[in-house]
Amino acid sequence: MNFVEELKWRGMIHDIMPGTEEQLQKEMTSAYLGIDPTADSLHIGHLAGIMMLKHFQRTGHRPIALIGGATGMIGDPSMKSQERNLLDETTLRKNQEAIKAQLSKFLDFDSDAPNKALLVNNYDWTKDYSFLNFIRDIGKYLTVNYMMSKDSVKKRLGAESGEGMSFTEFSYQLLQGFDFLHLYENYGCRLQMGGSDQWGNITTGTELIRKKAGGEAFALTCPLITKADGGKFGKTESGNVWLDKRYTSPYKFYQFWLNVSDADAEKYIKIFTALNKEEIESLAAEQNTTPHLRPLQKRLAQEITIMVHSQEDYGAAVEASQILFGGSTSETLKKLDEATLLDVFAGVTQFEISKESLDKGVKAIDLFVEFAPVFPSKGEMRKLVQSGGVSVNKEKLTVPDAIIDTSCLLNSKYLLVQRGKKNYFLLIVK
């Protein structure tokens, strides 16, 4: 497999330095991509870069994931309107371990293969490097004029806010260039990859390697991922879509991909999965003939949920998705953990009832009319129960006077009432 060709048909190349493809065809090459460790989980905004590393390893080359422990303490000015908060070392190390565990689902770090992945942290070679040595050994090779010409610098200096840019952030590209030089000299790394907003920082590294080490290094960037409607990719009303299930449940993660538009699904399945070209073209053809079945979205959601979480989490997410559409049982409902239950029913009407009202048991007709107004009247509820249109926790309610008590609760706290085919109500016991 040819790495550059693989990225091209997937729409994953924005800029590529001349000579890059020839270098990759000549020999097994090491390439790195920087990952910001400002949180103890990656989010889907990181996935395009991670997939670049994955494809790089699949095509026989060695990927290096660089955790930006040092650069994360400063903050990259690219595409930012203001400086970020600085992190302490303890937090950075904790985040690094969590990130490596997530990367291990995409990359082989542990085999004996010559191209097994490597994880490094730039804090390790930066922390003891003195400022005097840095400006003498690194700073003298790049002119201020060269650094000022970078888009990330020009945008900030020309910003209407007039806040300008601190020397700390101005020096960021020097630090990133220093990383590339260190990896070039110590690991034979010849290529840096990143998002298109990183082109200026990456080429600073290739320039530093040329001037200081007399070597040749290369650069390749991926387009920044966008949505077809122009909205920002990866952001939802509740914020980032995280890879860690503590922050985004597998159900919510699965739903995010399942609900992307047709145009986005055709683009994303190339970028975020390892499916081959023929399979993707076949799915796209199927989507054109039966768009209502959403084969692209379903396969995209399946592939990426299994890759990030597991086959079991994917299965549970599919089961949970069916609950709202009637194709599930009370057993499925009882298997849901609390977080997924709340995610599934986030949009339905909710009522709070006191635990005391259930301790001794209460008739369903009293509970669903007087305690929680699921029905406007007892007469209407009786009618619907008789016609088989009322369910409690996905089990048909056969008599309106059935006793509901705490033993009926899901996760010791919730009661799901279904009125008709599509109307759900969640009773929360406080």
Contacts in CASP RR format, 6 or more apart in sequence:
PFRMAT RR
TARGET T0000
AUTHOR 0000-0000-0000
METHOD contacts of the structure
MODEL  1
MNFVEELKWRGMIHDIMPGTEEQLQKEMTSAYLGIDPTADSLHIGHLAGI
MMLKHFQRTGHRPIALIGGATGMIGDPSMKSQERNLLDETTLRKNQEAIK
AQLSKFLDFDSDAPNKALLVNNYDWTKDYSFLNFIRDIGKYLTVNYMMSK
DSVKKRLGAESGEGMSFTEFSYQLLQGFDFLHLYENYGCRLQMGGSDQWG
NITTGTELIRKKAGGEAFALTCPLITKADGGKFGKTESGNVWLDKRYTSP
YKFYQFWLNVSDADAEKYIKIFTALNKEEIESLAAEQNTTPHLRPLQKRL
AQEITIMVHSQEDYGAAVEASQILFGGSTSETLKKLDEATLLDVFAGVTQ
FEISKESLDKGVKAIDLFVEFAPVFPSKGEMRKLVQSGGVSVNKEKLTVP
DAIIDTSCLLNSKYLLVQRGKKNYFLLIVK
1 58 0 8 1.000
1 59 0 8 1.000
1 60 0 8 1.000
2 21 0 8 1.000
2 24 0 8 1.000
2 25 0 8 1.000
2 59 0 8 1.000
3 24 0 8 1.000
3 55 0 8 1.000
3 56 0 8 1.000
3 59 0 8 1.000
3 61 0 8 1.000
4 13 0 8 1.000
4 16 0 8 1.000
4 20 0 8 1.000
4 21 0 8 1.000
4 24 0 8 1.000
4 220 0 8 1.000
6 55 0 8 1.000
6 58 0 8 1.000
6 59 0 8 1.000
7 13 0 8 1.000
7 52 0 8 1.000
7 55 0 8 1.000
7 220 0 8 1.000
7 222 0 8 1.000
9 270 0 8 1.000
9 277 0 8 1.000
10 55 0 8 1.000
10 270 0 8 1.000
10 271 0 8 1.000
11 223 0 8 1.000
11 267 0 8 1.000
11 270 0 8 1.000
11 271 0 8 1.000
12 48 0 8 1.000
12 51 0 8 1.000
12 52 0 8 1.000
12 55 0 8 1.000
12 222 0 8 1.000
12 223 0 8 1.000
12 270 0 8 1.000
12 271 0 8 1.000
13 220 0 8 1.000
13 221 0 8 1.000
13 222 0 8 1.000
13 223 0 8 1.000
14 195 0 8 1.000
14 196 0 8 1.000
14 199 0 8 1.000
14 221 0 8 1.000
14 222 0 8 1.000
14 223 0 8 1.000
14 224 0 8 1.000
15 196 0 8 1.000
15 199 0 8 1.000
15 219 0 8 1.000
15 220 0 8 1.000
15 221 0 8 1.000
16 219 0 8 1.000
16 220 0 8 1.000
16 221 0 8 1.000
17 203 0 8 1.000
17 206 0 8 1.000
17 218 0 8 1.000
17 219 0 8 1.000
17 220 0 8 1.000
19 218 0 8 1.000
20 191 0 8 1.000
20 218 0 8 1.000
20 219 0 8 1.000
20 220 0 8 1.000
23 29 0 8 1.000
23 190 0 8 1.000
23 191 0 8 1.000
23 218 0 8 1.000
24 59 0 8 1.000
24 61 0 8 1.000
24 191 0 8 1.000
28 60 0 8 1.000
28 61 0 8 1.000
28 62 0 8 1.000
28 114 0 8 1.000
28 115 0 8 1.000
29 61 0 8 1.000
29 62 0 8 1.000
29 190 0 8 1.000
29 191 0 8 1.000
30 61 0 8 1.000
30 62 0 8 1.000
30 63 0 8 1.000
30 64 0 8 1.000
30 118 0 8 1.000
30 183 0 8 1.000
30 187 0 8 1.000
30 188 0 8 1.000
30 189 0 8 1.000
30 190 0 8 1.000
30 191 0 8 1.000
31 53 0 8 1.000
31 56 0 8 1.000
31 61 0 8 1.000
31 62 0 8 1.000
31 63 0 8 1.000
31 64 0 8 1.000
31 189 0 8 1.000
31 190 0 8 1.000
31 191 0 8 1.000
31 192 0 8 1.000
31 193 0 8 1.000
31 220 0 8 1.000
32 63 0 8 1.000
32 64 0 8 1.000
32 65 0 8 1.000
32 66 0 8 1.000
32 120 0 8 1.000
32 179 0 8 1.000
32 180 0 8 1.000
32 183 0 8 1.000
32 189 0 8 1.000
32 191 0 8 1.000
32 192 0 8 1.000
32 193 0 8 1.000
33 49 0 8 1.000
33 50 0 8 1.000
33 52 0 8 1.000
33 53 0 8 1.000
33 63 0 8 1.000
33 64 0 8 1.000
33 65 0 8 1.000
33 66 0 8 1.000
33 192 0 8 1.000
33 193 0 8 1.000
33 194 0 8 1.000
34 65 0 8 1.000
34 66 0 8 1.000
34 67 0 8 1.000
34 68 0 8 1.000
34 194 0 8 1.000
35 42 0 8 1.000
35 46 0 8 1.000
35 65 0 8 1.000
35 66 0 8 1.000
35 67 0 8 1.000
35 68 0 8 1.000
35 99 0 8 1.000
35 103 0 8 1.000
36 68 0 8 1.000
36 71 0 8 1.000
36 72 0 8 1.000
36 76 0 8 1.000
37 67 0 8 1.000
37 68 0 8 1.000
37 69 0 8 1.000
37 72 0 8 1.000
37 87 0 8 1.000
37 92 0 8 1.000
37 95 0 8 1.000
37 96 0 8 1.000
37 99 0 8 1.000
38 72 0 8 1.000
38 84 0 8 1.000
38 87 0 8 1.000
38 95 0 8 1.000
39 95 0 8 1.000
40 94 0 8 1.000
40 95 0 8 1.000
40 98 0 8 1.000
40 99 0 8 1.000
40 244 0 8 1.000
41 98 0 8 1.000
41 99 0 8 1.000
41 102 0 8 1.000
41 242 0 8 1.000
41 243 0 8 1.000
41 244 0 8 1.000
41 246 0 8 1.000
41 247 0 8 1.000
42 50 0 8 1.000
42 99 0 8 1.000
42 102 0 8 1.000
42 103 0 8 1.000
42 242 0 8 1.000
42 243 0 8 1.000
42 244 0 8 1.000
43 234 0 8 1.000
43 240 0 8 1.000
43 241 0 8 1.000
43 242 0 8 1.000
43 243 0 8 1.000
44 233 0 8 1.000
44 234 0 8 1.000
44 240 0 8 1.000
44 241 0 8 1.000
44 242 0 8 1.000
44 243 0 8 1.000
44 256 0 8 1.000
45 225 0 8 1.000
45 233 0 8 1.000
45 234 0 8 1.000
45 240 0 8 1.000
46 243 0 8 1.000
47 271 0 8 1.000
47 272 0 8 1.000
47 304 0 8 1.000
48 195 0 8 1.000
48 222 0 8 1.000
48 225 0 8 1.000
48 271 0 8 1.000
48 272 0 8 1.000
49 193 0 8 1.000
49 194 0 8 1.000
49 195 0 8 1.000
49 222 0 8 1.000
50 103 0 8 1.000
50 106 0 8 1.000
50 107 0 8 1.000
51 106 0 8 1.000
51 271 0 8 1.000
51 272 0 8 1.000
51 274 0 8 1.000
52 193 0 8 1.000
52 194 0 8 1.000
52 222 0 8 1.000
53 63 0 8 1.000
53 65 0 8 1.000
53 106 0 8 1.000
53 107 0 8 1.000
53 117 0 8 1.000
53 193 0 8 1.000
54 63 0 8 1.000
54 106 0 8 1.000
54 107 0 8 1.000
54 274 0 8 1.000
55 274 0 8 1.000
56 62 0 8 1.000
56 63 0 8 1.000
56 193 0 8 1.000
57 63 0 8 1.000
57 107 0 8 1.000
57 108 0 8 1.000
57 115 0 8 1.000
57 117 0 8 1.000
58 274 0 8 1.000
60 115 0 8 1.000
61 115 0 8 1.000
62 114 0 8 1.000
62 115 0 8 1.000
62 116 0 8 1.000
62 117 0 8 1.000
62 118 0 8 1.000
63 107 0 8 1.000
63 115 0 8 1.000
63 117 0 8 1.000
63 118 0 8 1.000
64 117 0 8 1.000
64 118 0 8 1.000
64 119 0 8 1.000
64 120 0 8 1.000
64 183 0 8 1.000
64 187 0 8 1.000
64 189 0 8 1.000
65 100 0 8 1.000
65 103 0 8 1.000
65 107 0 8 1.000
65 117 0 8 1.000
65 118 0 8 1.000
65 119 0 8 1.000
65 120 0 8 1.000
66 120 0 8 1.000
66 121 0 8 1.000
66 122 0 8 1.000
66 179 0 8 1.000
66 183 0 8 1.000
67 92 0 8 1.000
67 95 0 8 1.000
67 96 0 8 1.000
67 99 0 8 1.000
67 100 0 8 1.000
67 119 0 8 1.000
67 120 0 8 1.000
67 121 0 8 1.000
67 122 0 8 1.000
67 123 0 8 1.000
68 121 0 8 1.000
68 122 0 8 1.000
68 123 0 8 1.000
69 87 0 8 1.000
69 92 0 8 1.000
69 96 0 8 1.000
69 121 0 8 1.000
69 122 0 8 1.000
69 123 0 8 1.000
70 121 0 8 1.000
70 122 0 8 1.000
70 123 0 8 1.000
70 126 0 8 1.000
70 127 0 8 1.000
70 175 0 8 1.000
71 122 0 8 1.000
71 172 0 8 1.000
71 175 0 8 1.000
71 176 0 8 1.000
71 179 0 8 1.000
72 84 0 8 1.000
72 86 0 8 1.000
72 87 0 8 1.000
72 92 0 8 1.000
73 86 0 8 1.000
73 87 0 8 1.000
73 92 0 8 1.000
73 123 0 8 1.000
74 86 0 8 1.000
74 168 0 8 1.000
74 169 0 8 1.000
74 171 0 8 1.000
74 172 0 8 1.000
74 175 0 8 1.000
75 83 0 8 1.000
75 84 0 8 1.000
75 86 0 8 1.000
75 168 0 8 1.000
75 169 0 8 1.000
75 172 0 8 1.000
76 152 0 8 1.000
76 169 0 8 1.000
76 172 0 8 1.000
76 176 0 8 1.000
76 201 0 8 1.000
77 83 0 8 1.000
77 152 0 8 1.000
77 153 0 8 1.000
77 156 0 8 1.000
77 165 0 8 1.000
77 169 0 8 1.000
77 170 0 8 1.000
77 172 0 8 1.000
78 152 0 8 1.000
78 197 0 8 1.000
78 198 0 8 1.000
78 201 0 8 1.000
79 152 0 8 1.000
79 197 0 8 1.000
80 156 0 8 1.000
81 159 0 8 1.000
81 161 0 8 1.000
82 163 0 8 1.000
83 166 0 8 1.000
83 168 0 8 1.000
83 169 0 8 1.000
87 95 0 8 1.000
89 123 0 8 1.000
92 121 0 8 1.000
92 123 0 8 1.000
96 119 0 8 1.000
96 121 0 8 1.000
98 244 0 8 1.000
100 109 0 8 1.000
100 119 0 8 1.000
102 243 0 8 1.000
102 244 0 8 1.000
102 308 0 8 1.000
103 109 0 8 1.000
103 117 0 8 1.000
103 119 0 8 1.000
104 110 0 8 1.000
105 307 0 8 1.000
105 308 0 8 1.000
106 307 0 8 1.000
107 117 0 8 1.000
108 116 0 8 1.000
108 117 0 8 1.000
109 116 0 8 1.000
109 117 0 8 1.000
109 118 0 8 1.000
109 119 0 8 1.000
110 116 0 8 1.000
118 187 0 8 1.000
120 183 0 8 1.000
120 187 0 8 1.000
122 175 0 8 1.000
122 179 0 8 1.000
122 182 0 8 1.000
125 182 0 8 1.000
126 175 0 8 1.000
126 178 0 8 1.000
134 174 0 8 1.000
134 178 0 8 1.000
137 212 0 8 1.000
138 174 0 8 1.000
138 177 0 8 1.000
138 178 0 8 1.000
138 181 0 8 1.000
138 208 0 8 1.000
138 212 0 8 1.000
139 174 0 8 1.000
141 207 0 8 1.000
141 208 0 8 1.000
141 211 0 8 1.000
141 212 0 8 1.000
142 174 0 8 1.000
142 204 0 8 1.000
142 207 0 8 1.000
142 208 0 8 1.000
142 211 0 8 1.000
146 204 0 8 1.000
146 207 0 8 1.000
147 153 0 8 1.000
147 170 0 8 1.000
147 173 0 8 1.000
147 174 0 8 1.000
147 204 0 8 1.000
148 154 0 8 1.000
148 157 0 8 1.000
150 173 0 8 1.000
150 200 0 8 1.000
150 201 0 8 1.000
150 204 0 8 1.000
151 199 0 8 1.000
151 200 0 8 1.000
152 173 0 8 1.000
152 197 0 8 1.000
152 200 0 8 1.000
152 201 0 8 1.000
153 165 0 8 1.000
153 170 0 8 1.000
153 173 0 8 1.000
156 164 0 8 1.000
156 165 0 8 1.000
156 169 0 8 1.000
157 164 0 8 1.000
157 165 0 8 1.000
158 164 0 8 1.000
172 201 0 8 1.000
173 200 0 8 1.000
173 201 0 8 1.000
173 204 0 8 1.000
174 204 0 8 1.000
176 201 0 8 1.000
176 202 0 8 1.000
176 204 0 8 1.000
176 205 0 8 1.000
177 201 0 8 1.000
177 204 0 8 1.000
177 205 0 8 1.000
177 208 0 8 1.000
178 208 0 8 1.000
180 189 0 8 1.000
180 192 0 8 1.000
180 202 0 8 1.000
180 205 0 8 1.000
180 206 0 8 1.000
180 208 0 8 1.000
180 209 0 8 1.000
180 217 0 8 1.000
181 205 0 8 1.000
181 208 0 8 1.000
181 209 0 8 1.000
181 212 0 8 1.000
181 213 0 8 1.000
183 189 0 8 1.000
184 190 0 8 1.000
184 209 0 8 1.000
184 213 0 8 1.000
184 215 0 8 1.000
184 217 0 8 1.000
185 213 0 8 1.000
189 217 0 8 1.000
190 216 0 8 1.000
190 217 0 8 1.000
190 218 0 8 1.000
191 217 0 8 1.000
191 218 0 8 1.000
191 219 0 8 1.000
191 220 0 8 1.000
192 202 0 8 1.000
192 205 0 8 1.000
192 206 0 8 1.000
192 217 0 8 1.000
192 218 0 8 1.000
192 219 0 8 1.000
192 220 0 8 1.000
193 202 0 8 1.000
193 219 0 8 1.000
193 220 0 8 1.000
193 221 0 8 1.000
193 222 0 8 1.000
194 202 0 8 1.000
194 220 0 8 1.000
194 221 0 8 1.000
194 222 0 8 1.000
195 221 0 8 1.000
195 222 0 8 1.000
195 223 0 8 1.000
195 224 0 8 1.000
196 221 0 8 1.000
196 222 0 8 1.000
196 223 0 8 1.000
196 224 0 8 1.000
197 224 0 8 1.000
198 221 0 8 1.000
199 219 0 8 1.000
199 221 0 8 1.000
202 219 0 8 1.000
202 221 0 8 1.000
203 219 0 8 1.000
205 217 0 8 1.000
206 216 0 8 1.000
206 217 0 8 1.000
206 218 0 8 1.000
206 219 0 8 1.000
209 215 0 8 1.000
209 216 0 8 1.000
209 217 0 8 1.000
210 216 0 8 1.000
210 217 0 8 1.000
225 233 0 8 1.000
225 234 0 8 1.000
225 268 0 8 1.000
225 271 0 8 1.000
226 232 0 8 1.000
226 233 0 8 1.000
227 233 0 8 1.000
227 260 0 8 1.000
227 261 0 8 1.000
227 264 0 8 1.000
228 261 0 8 1.000
228 263 0 8 1.000
228 264 0 8 1.000
228 267 0 8 1.000
229 261 0 8 1.000
234 240 0 8 1.000
234 241 0 8 1.000
234 256 0 8 1.000
235 241 0 8 1.000
236 256 0 8 1.000
240 247 0 8 1.000
240 248 0 8 1.000
241 248 0 8 1.000
241 252 0 8 1.000
241 253 0 8 1.000
241 256 0 8 1.000
242 248 0 8 1.000
243 253 0 8 1.000
243 308 0 8 1.000
245 253 0 8 1.000
245 309 0 8 1.000
245 313 0 8 1.000
248 256 0 8 1.000
249 339 0 8 1.000
249 340 0 8 1.000
249 343 0 8 1.000
250 305 0 8 1.000
250 309 0 8 1.000
250 313 0 8 1.000
250 314 0 8 1.000
250 316 0 8 1.000
250 317 0 8 1.000
250 340 0 8 1.000
251 316 0 8 1.000
251 317 0 8 1.000
251 320 0 8 1.000
251 321 0 8 1.000
251 340 0 8 1.000
251 343 0 8 1.000
251 344 0 8 1.000
252 343 0 8 1.000
253 305 0 8 1.000
253 308 0 8 1.000
253 309 0 8 1.000
253 317 0 8 1.000
254 301 0 8 1.000
254 305 0 8 1.000
254 314 0 8 1.000
254 317 0 8 1.000
254 318 0 8 1.000
254 321 0 8 1.000
255 301 0 8 1.000
255 317 0 8 1.000
255 321 0 8 1.000
255 343 0 8 1.000
257 268 0 8 1.000
257 297 0 8 1.000
257 300 0 8 1.000
257 301 0 8 1.000
257 304 0 8 1.000
257 305 0 8 1.000
258 294 0 8 1.000
258 297 0 8 1.000
258 298 0 8 1.000
258 300 0 8 1.000
258 301 0 8 1.000
258 321 0 8 1.000
259 297 0 8 1.000
260 268 0 8 1.000
260 297 0 8 1.000
260 300 0 8 1.000
262 287 0 8 1.000
262 291 0 8 1.000
262 294 0 8 1.000
262 296 0 8 1.000
262 297 0 8 1.000
265 287 0 8 1.000
265 294 0 8 1.000
265 296 0 8 1.000
265 297 0 8 1.000
265 300 0 8 1.000
266 284 0 8 1.000
266 287 0 8 1.000
266 296 0 8 1.000
268 300 0 8 1.000
269 275 0 8 1.000
269 280 0 8 1.000
269 283 0 8 1.000
269 296 0 8 1.000
269 299 0 8 1.000
269 300 0 8 1.000
269 303 0 8 1.000
270 280 0 8 1.000
272 300 0 8 1.000
272 303 0 8 1.000
272 304 0 8 1.000
273 280 0 8 1.000
273 299 0 8 1.000
273 300 0 8 1.000
273 303 0 8 1.000
273 304 0 8 1.000
273 307 0 8 1.000
274 303 0 8 1.000
275 283 0 8 1.000
275 299 0 8 1.000
275 303 0 8 1.000
283 295 0 8 1.000
283 296 0 8 1.000
283 299 0 8 1.000
284 296 0 8 1.000
286 293 0 8 1.000
286 295 0 8 1.000
286 296 0 8 1.000
287 294 0 8 1.000
287 295 0 8 1.000
287 296 0 8 1.000
302 314 0 8 1.000
305 313 0 8 1.000
305 314 0 8 1.000
305 317 0 8 1.000
306 313 0 8 1.000
306 314 0 8 1.000
316 335 0 8 1.000
316 336 0 8 1.000
316 340 0 8 1.000
317 340 0 8 1.000
319 328 0 8 1.000
319 332 0 8 1.000
319 335 0 8 1.000
320 332 0 8 1.000
320 336 0 8 1.000
320 340 0 8 1.000
320 343 0 8 1.000
320 344 0 8 1.000
321 344 0 8 1.000
322 328 0 8 1.000
322 332 0 8 1.000
323 332 0 8 1.000
323 333 0 8 1.000
323 336 0 8 1.000
323 344 0 8 1.000
323 394 0 8 1.000
324 344 0 8 1.000
324 424 0 8 1.000
326 421 0 8 1.000
328 394 0 8 1.000
329 394 0 8 1.000
330 393 0 8 1.000
330 394 0 8 1.000
330 395 0 8 1.000
332 394 0 8 1.000
333 341 0 8 1.000
333 393 0 8 1.000
333 394 0 8 1.000
333 410 0 8 1.000
333 416 0 8 1.000
334 393 0 8 1.000
334 410 0 8 1.000
336 344 0 8 1.000
336 410 0 8 1.000
336 411 0 8 1.000
337 411 0 8 1.000
338 411 0 8 1.000
338 413 0 8 1.000
338 414 0 8 1.000
341 410 0 8 1.000
341 411 0 8 1.000
341 414 0 8 1.000
345 416 0 8 1.000
345 424 0 8 1.000
345 426 0 8 1.000
348 424 0 8 1.000
348 425 0 8 1.000
348 426 0 8 1.000
349 424 0 8 1.000
349 425 0 8 1.000
349 426 0 8 1.000
350 425 0 8 1.000
350 426 0 8 1.000
350 427 0 8 1.000
350 428 0 8 1.000
351 371 0 8 1.000
351 372 0 8 1.000
351 373 0 8 1.000
351 374 0 8 1.000
351 425 0 8 1.000
351 426 0 8 1.000
351 427 0 8 1.000
351 428 0 8 1.000
352 427 0 8 1.000
352 428 0 8 1.000
352 429 0 8 1.000
352 430 0 8 1.000
353 367 0 8 1.000
353 371 0 8 1.000
353 372 0 8 1.000
353 427 0 8 1.000
353 428 0 8 1.000
353 429 0 8 1.000
353 430 0 8 1.000
354 429 0 8 1.000
354 430 0 8 1.000
355 406 0 8 1.000
355 429 0 8 1.000
355 430 0 8 1.000
357 367 0 8 1.000
357 371 0 8 1.000
358 367 0 8 1.000
358 404 0 8 1.000
358 405 0 8 1.000
358 406 0 8 1.000
358 408 0 8 1.000
358 409 0 8 1.000
358 429 0 8 1.000
359 405 0 8 1.000
359 406 0 8 1.000
360 405 0 8 1.000
361 403 0 8 1.000
361 404 0 8 1.000
361 405 0 8 1.000
361 406 0 8 1.000
362 371 0 8 1.000
362 403 0 8 1.000
362 404 0 8 1.000
362 405 0 8 1.000
363 400 0 8 1.000
363 401 0 8 1.000
363 402 0 8 1.000
363 403 0 8 1.000
363 404 0 8 1.000
364 392 0 8 1.000
364 397 0 8 1.000
364 399 0 8 1.000
364 400 0 8 1.000
364 401 0 8 1.000
364 402 0 8 1.000
364 403 0 8 1.000
364 404 0 8 1.000
365 378 0 8 1.000
365 381 0 8 1.000
365 382 0 8 1.000
365 400 0 8 1.000
365 401 0 8 1.000
367 404 0 8 1.000
367 427 0 8 1.000
368 374 0 8 1.000
368 375 0 8 1.000
368 381 0 8 1.000
368 417 0 8 1.000
369 375 0 8 1.000
369 376 0 8 1.000
369 377 0 8 1.000
369 378 0 8 1.000
369 381 0 8 1.000
372 417 0 8 1.000
372 425 0 8 1.000
372 427 0 8 1.000
374 381 0 8 1.000
374 417 0 8 1.000
374 419 0 8 1.000
374 425 0 8 1.000
375 381 0 8 1.000
375 384 0 8 1.000
375 419 0 8 1.000
378 400 0 8 1.000
381 390 0 8 1.000
381 400 0 8 1.000
382 400 0 8 1.000
384 390 0 8 1.000
384 419 0 8 1.000
384 420 0 8 1.000
385 397 0 8 1.000
385 398 0 8 1.000
385 399 0 8 1.000
385 400 0 8 1.000
388 396 0 8 1.000
388 397 0 8 1.000
388 398 0 8 1.000
389 396 0 8 1.000
389 418 0 8 1.000
389 419 0 8 1.000
389 420 0 8 1.000
390 396 0 8 1.000
390 397 0 8 1.000
390 417 0 8 1.000
390 418 0 8 1.000
390 419 0 8 1.000
390 420 0 8 1.000
391 397 0 8 1.000
391 417 0 8 1.000
391 418 0 8 1.000
392 402 0 8 1.000
392 404 0 8 1.000
392 408 0 8 1.000
392 415 0 8 1.000
392 416 0 8 1.000
392 417 0 8 1.000
392 418 0 8 1.000
393 408 0 8 1.000
393 410 0 8 1.000
393 415 0 8 1.000
393 416 0 8 1.000
394 416 0 8 1.000
394 418 0 8 1.000
404 415 0 8 1.000
406 412 0 8 1.000
406 429 0 8 1.000
408 415 0 8 1.000
409 415 0 8 1.000
409 429 0 8 1.000
410 416 0 8 1.000
412 429 0 8 1.000
413 428 0 8 1.000
413 429 0 8 1.000
414 426 0 8 1.000
414 427 0 8 1.000
414 428 0 8 1.000
414 429 0 8 1.000
415 426 0 8 1.000
415 427 0 8 1.000
415 429 0 8 1.000
416 424 0 8 1.000
416 425 0 8 1.000
416 426 0 8 1.000
416 427 0 8 1.000
417 424 0 8 1.000
417 425 0 8 1.000
417 426 0 8 1.000
417 427 0 8 1.000
418 424 0 8 1.000
418 425 0 8 1.000
419 425 0 8 1.000
END
